[in-house]
């Protein structure tokens, strides 16, 4: 007596089933692909977030210590540092405060040495013509202004509001 084989008929996908799967994949790709940015997008956005949070750290340091703290930028060196009681001296001679998380390390940020930010450039810095912003003991900025970063075709602008000290990061181009 022979046992019937239920797999004796050849199993296959129909043309309609294959077309439905291809249609679903095409719809998913159309949704996902525009949301995938370039490496320049990621670098510029990451750098803007880091810089925004560092400006907020300087503001917090001024509030907690009750001493003015400045973020001093150097477009030439592609870096910035947080300095207590900044008197407007040259970037190289300004002494950075100790980093609150990294202990004895000075609070100096070189964008090219940051993970994933090697192609980010500081395009412009303007705080009423100065290359620094100082937060006083109440957390108010000395002036409003912006820092513009670029990586590839992506440009980000970090702004400090003059009256409120609110710090925002906005994508400008790319």
Secondary structure, 3 states (H helix, E strand, C coil): CCCCCCCCCCCCCCHHHHHHHHHHHHHHHHHHHHHCCCHHHHHHHHHHHHHHHHHHHHHHHHHHHCCCEEEEEECCCCEEEEEECCCCCCHHHCCCCECCCCCCCECEEEHHHCCCCCCCEEEEEEECCECEEEECCCCCECCCEEEEEEECCEEEEEEECCCCCCEEEEEEEC
